[in-house]
Amino acid sequence: MKLFLREHLLLIVMQLILCVTVPLLFWLDGYRGVGVSIYAAFLYLFFITLYLIYKYISRKKFYQRLQNQMGNLDDSLETTEQAPLSQALDQLLLEQYRLYTEQLQKAEERQDEHLLFMDRWVHQMKTPLSVIELTAQSLDEPESSSMREETDRMRTGLNTVLYMARLRTITEDFHIKPVHLSKLINEVNQENKRFYIRNEVYPQLREEQQGITVEIDEKWLFFLLTQLIHNAVKYSTGKTKHLEIALYQRSSKAVLEIQDFGIGIPVADQKRIFNKFYTGENGRKYRESTGMGLYLVKEVAEKLEHKLELDSIVGEGTTVRIVFSRSQNLTKM
């Protein structure tokens, strides 16, 4: 109704002016039939009111469509009525819908090509890295250790790029199966053994309950856990020589906890550390920080439908917990 009145406001005002102006002209011309003038004005207003009522009723659906927001893109394909203006609007929305879908399809094709390129490029880069690592083994210290340290950093960066590229299609890359958490943690520790030695920070696994198994995608959980451990080690180096990884149950749900005793996270940064590219105060001190690690952790956890919890005290350390959402998938082995 508001849109209808706004559109016809000028028409209504002009008709009211005519209702006053025409009898006034006859009055000035010497005609003094007041009753007839009032009757004529009444008829005029009556018929214009009937016209506006008819116009509103016949176009009510059209005005409602213009005034209400669309719930989804498919709503633009709905038709309103057979009036020329309504048909023109329907045609315009249809053409806009077709143009949007074509552009969206082209953008998705370009994105898929980009992801495929990134995937192949990362795998191609891993081959020369392996060759460099084999070459480094034949060198004397400290050159060998320095070279392997840099190749480890490059490998970690490549894996981050690869998983970042795959994140958009993570739902198509799921392979859910029972995963023994302590076994997976041992595999992560074995993979990062040189990283621990180089930073002189060593993890300690504590199982409050033996044999906790959850059904999850092992590859993505391996990546998520690696990112959290790398962060814990990086911000503990030079302050402590150990961090704790704990497995336990809470309300019949499995919890994987990583606790470091490093520099901690300032309170002002704790609500934003999972934001993309946010490095915070600690990131400015450790210039290798990209602000993507914890962002990827949050995104992967949400895709896997698991909850992340974080507690931190500056100067005392940080604790991050993964609470596995599906309690029915918690079993004992």
N, C-alpha and C positions, 0 to 999 in steps of 0.2 A: 504493500500500500504506500509506504513512504517513497519508494522509487517512482511509483506511478504519479503521485502528487508532485514530486519534484520535476518530473518530465512535463506535466501539464500545467504547472503553476502559471506560466506566462499566458497560456490560453485562458485559464480561469480569470486571471486579472483583467485581461483584455475584454472578456465578455462582460464582466462586472462594470468596467468603464463604459462599454457600449450601452448597457442597461440604463446608465445614468445620463449619458451624453445625448442619446437620441430623444428621449422625452424632454430634455432641457432645450434642445433645438426647436422642437415643436412649441414649447412654452414661449420661447423668445420670438417665434414667428407669429404669435398671437393666439395659438390654440390653447384653450384653458380646460380641456377635458381631462381632469386629474384622474378620475376613476378609470377611464379607458387607458390612460398611460400606465397606471399601476397594473391594470389587468394585462396589458401587452408585455410589460416587464416581467410579470409573473410567468406568463406563458413562455417567454424567451428563456428565463432561468430554468423553468420546468423541463423544456426540451433539451437544453444544454446539459442539465443534470442527468436526464435519461441517457443522453449520448455518452457521457463520462462513465456512468454505471455500466452500460453495455460494453464500452471499450475496456474497462477494468476486468469485468467478468470474462470476456472473450480472450483477454491477454494475461489472465492471472497466472497461469502456469509459466508463461514466458518471463514475467517479472520476478516470479519466485526463483526461477532458474538463474536469472542474473544476480539476484540478491544473495542466494545461498552459496556457500563454499562447496567445492567438489570434494567428495570423500576419496576418490581415486581417479586415475587418468581415464578409465573406461567410462566414467560419467559423461565425458565430453561427446560420446557417441549417441547419447540419448536424444530423441527428437522431442520437440515441444508441441507445435501445432502447425496448421497449414497456411497460416498468414505469411505473406511475402517476407516480412522482416524476420520472422521466426525461422523460416526456411533458410534465409541468408545467413543467420547466425549458426544454424546447424551445419551448414556447408562449410563455413569458416572454421568452426571447431573441428570438423572432420579432416579438413586439409591440414590444420595445425597438428592434429593427432598423427596423421600419416607422416608429416615432415619430422616430427619429434621422434617417432619410432625408427625412421630411416637413419637419422643422425645418431640415435642411441645405438643402433645395430652397428654402424660404422665405428663408433667409439669403442664398443665392446670388442670388435674385431681387431682394432689397433692395440687395445689393451692386451688381448690374448697373444698377439704377435710379440708385444713387448715382454710379457711373462715368459713366453717360449724362448725368446732370445736370452733373457736373464738366466733362465734355467740352464740352457746349454753353455752360456758363457761361464757361469760359476763352475760347472763340471769340467770345462776345458781348462780353467785356471787351476783346478786341483791337481791336474797331472804335472805341470811344471813345478808346483809346490812340493809334490812328493819327490821329484827329482832333486830339487834343492835340498830337501831334508836328508836324502841319501848321500848327497855330496858333503853336507855338513858333518856327517858322521865320520868322515875320513880326515877332517881337520882337527888341529890341536885346540885345546882350550886356551883362552876363553872365546876364540873366534867361533868354534862350533856351537857353543851355548848361545851366543849372541844371534847367530844366524837362525837357529831353531826357535829362539824366542820370537824373532820377527816373523818367521813363517807361521808360527802358531797364531800370532795376532792376525795375519792375513787370512788364515783359514777360518778363524772365528768371524772376521768381518765378512768373508764370502758366505758363510753359513747364514749370517744375519740377513744379508741381501737376498739370499735364496728363499728363506722363510718369509721375509717381508713380501716378496713377489708372490708367494703361494698363499698368503694370508687371505686374499680376496676369494680364493676358490677352496678354502679350507674344508667347507662342508662336502665338497666333492672328493676330498682326499682323505676321508676318514677310513680307518680300518680298526674297528673296535674289537678288542679281545682281552681276556684276563691278563693283567700285568702284575707280577710280583714286585711290590714297591721296593723292598730291600735289595732285590736282585738288580733292578733298574738303577738304583742309587749307586750300587757297586760298579755298574758299567759306566755310569757318568764319572765316578771317581777315577776309574781306570783310564778313561779317555782324557781326563784332565790332570793326570799324574805329574807330568812335567810342569804344568801351570802351577800346581801346588808347591812343587819343589822350588821353582824359580821365585815364587813370592814368599816362601817359607811360612805358609799357612796350610794347615792340614785338617781335613774334616774328620769328625768323630760321629759314627752312627749309633743312635740309641733307639732301640726298639722296646717300647713298653709292652707291646704284644707281638708275638712272633707270627710271621707268615701272613701279613695283611696283603690282600690282593683286591684290585679293583678292575672293572672293565672299562678300558679307555684306549685311546689311540696312543700307542707306545712311542711312535716317532715324535709326535707333537709334545708329549709329556717330557720326553728326553730333552727336547729343545728348551722347553719352559724351565725345567730344573737346571739345565746348564747355564741359562741366562741368570737365574737367581744366585747360583753358586759363584759365578764369575763376579757378580756385583759384590757379594759378601766378601770374597777374597780380596778384590781390588781395594775396598774401603777398610780392610783390616790389616793390610800389609804395613809392617813397621810398628804396629801397635799391639798385636797379639799373634800367637802362632797356631791358633786353632779356632775352629768354628764347629757348631753342633748341628747335626741333622737328626731330627727325631720323628718317629712314627708312632702314632697312638690313635685311639678311638675317642670320639666325643659324640655322645648321643647316638650311638650306633653308626656314626659316619667316620670314615678314615681321614686323618689329618697328617699332612706332611709339613714339618716345620723346619725352617732353616734359620739358625740364630748365629749371628756374628757378634764379636766383641770389639768392633772397630770404632770409627769416629761418630757413628750415628747420623741421623737426619734431622735438621732443624725443624721445629714445629711448623714454621711458615711454609716449608716446602712439602710437608707430608701429604697435603691434599692435592698437590699438583705433580708429584713425581711420576704419575702414570700418564701424564699428558704427552702428546707427541712433541719431540724435540726439546722438552723441558729438561734442563740440566741442573738447575738449582745452584745453591751455594757450593755444594760438594763438587758438582760438575765443573764449576769454574776453577776449582783448585786442582782437579784431576782433568787435564785438558783432553785426555783420550775419550772422555764421555761424549756420546752423540745424542743422548736424550731419547734413543729409540729402544733400548733394551727393556726397560720396565713398561714402556708403551706396548711392545709386542707381547710381553708377559700378560698384561691385562687383556689384550685383545684375544690371545689364545685361550686364556682361562674363561673368558665370556663365551667364546665359541664352543668350548668343551663343557660349558655350563657348570663350572666350578667357582667357588668363592675364594677371593684373595683377602687376607687380613694382614695388616702391617702395624707393628708397634716399634717405636724407636725413641731412644733417649740420647741426646748429644753427649758424646764422650763415653758412653757405655755400650752402645751397639744397636743393632736392628734385628728384629724378628719378623719373618714373613711366613705366613701359613697358607697352604693350599688345602681347602676343605672340600673334599670330593662330594658332589651333590647327590649322587644316586646311592642312598644308603642300602638299597636292595642289592647293589652290586658289590657290597662289602662281604667278603668271605674269609674263612680261615683255612689255611693249608696245613 
